[in-house]
Amino acid sequence: MSLPEAFHNRLQAILPAEHFATCWQSLATEQPTAFRANALKGTSDALVDELTAEGFALTPLVWKTDAFVVPAAQRRALTECAAYREGRLYIQNPSSMVPPILLSPQSEECILDLGAAPGSKTLQLAEMMDNQGIIWAVESVRGRFFRLRDNLARHGAENVQTHLADGTRIWRRHLERFDRVLLDAPCSSEGRFRADAPKTYAYWS
């Protein structure tokens, strides 16, 4: 593989020996594309019927009934279908779907989402709250902030207030305002590395 040697050594030091080979090999394999049905714009059943009729091979996630995967070869077609263009589905890595589930927001609550861009978890929170309550979506990087706003608008999230701000200062100005806080801090993106796509690890160090 052409992945950085330092990354190889780091991964080998972290993972148990019995899991390393499988994990390393997965980085050379095209992964299926996961997505969620957007409950703010329709039902999961209707989306499944529509996509199946269009020829997509859907496999549901066993732990999330409104989430599915399609083969890697169908990713491009998925991003070109009407449901994607209209915001009725959202492409999202399964691991990214877990934090909102663990947070378990309630519809009447005020939620703080820090480092919110590009908005996948913010949108999921809005769905879980049925567009009720209030979500403060805070992003400090200007370019990512506008992407966050666009994603939320296209997918119908109406209970979200977006803030271009430093999240470390929010609590000082709004003590005890929030019922729950979601902080999925910016990650290394190592899970998206692909041996045949140097751009996926070009900025890793």
Summary of the structure (lengths in Angstrom):
residues: 205
radius of gyration: 18.5
end to end distance: 17.2
largest distance: 51.8
contacts: 557
relative contact order: 0.14
helix: 44%
strand: 19%
